[in-house]
Amino acid sequence: MTSPSLYYSKPVFRPPSEGNSLLLTVTIGCTFNCTFCYPYKHKIFSIRTIEDIKRDIDISKKIYGNSVRKIFILDGNAFILKPDKLIEISNYCYKQHKNLQRVSAYAHANDIISKSDEDLLRIAESGLNMVYLGIETGDNDLLKSINKKTTAENLIKAVHKLHNSGIILSGTIILGLAGNDPELSKKHAISTAKLINNMNPKKNQTWYISALSLMLPPGTELENDVKRGIFTPLNQKDTLKELKMFLENLSDDLHDLIFRSNHASNYLALKGILAEDRNKLVQKVKYGLNHPESLRPEFYRGL
């Protein structure tokens, strides 16, 4: 007799920091269609029933016992669910997994803004206490061109709603998203730094920003633009220059912001607390620019 197994809509994608987490399918696909994204292009968005989700939580209890510490709920923007459903799922996760410390999910800015401050507080209190937000850029023209369906102003609003609720933000930006035009690259770097500066919480609390480097898997709109000669990607050197410009334009007040560029897509792995380590990070980027042999080779990069 075959043992029951958890349901997954393949391919499955999760943040690098959720590598040891139990993955729980709550939604399938994503309601958005960004030009650089490919994981959800061939999935039709749907929301699983609460009965099916709870059944998977029960199965995970039988498989893993009390060893589960973190749960990441799939798919592309599971935070779109109504607050009461998110809370019910989170509560049931903690009920079944006694040593659970964190439930987290991907979100779009619109998913966050659509929820009241009171609902976000209730979600945080249920234990869904980390959200991964694709910020990408602070340049409104670029946000529009990549079909992000949000603005820098709404990204700032969404982040402060998370900060105020106690939900931890883990945001991502994408180096190279503006392509190899020097002026557009500069605008992307500086606008994104200003955006992050404006996201600084009013009280002391840890938050995270990670830099990814643009990759163009087959089938994405941007990859098709490359084939048509509309878009030319940044090379290794100019990607690092863009990273350096971004870091140099960040505020000195980002005391609780942990910055990382250790994703597999990046040429150079960095980690530090920005208010303390920014100058060190800039020096490491400069070293990488002067010693390209120290950088991750192109064939090692991946998603």
Secondary structure, DSSP 4 states (H G I P E B T S, - for coil): -PPP-----SSP---GGGTTSEEEE-EES-S---TT--TTTT---EE--HHHHHHHHHHHHHHHTT---EEEEESTTGGGS-HHHHHHHHHHHHHH-TT--EEEEEE-HHHHHTS-HHHHHHHHHTTEEEEEEEEE-S-HHHHHHTT----HHHHHHHHHHHHHHTPEEEEEEEETTTTT-HHHHHHHHHHHHHHHHHT--SS---EEEEEEE----TT-HHHHHHHTTS-----HHHHHHHHHHHHHTS-TT-TTEEEE--STT-SS--EEEHHHHHHHHHHHHHHHHH-GGGSPPGGG---
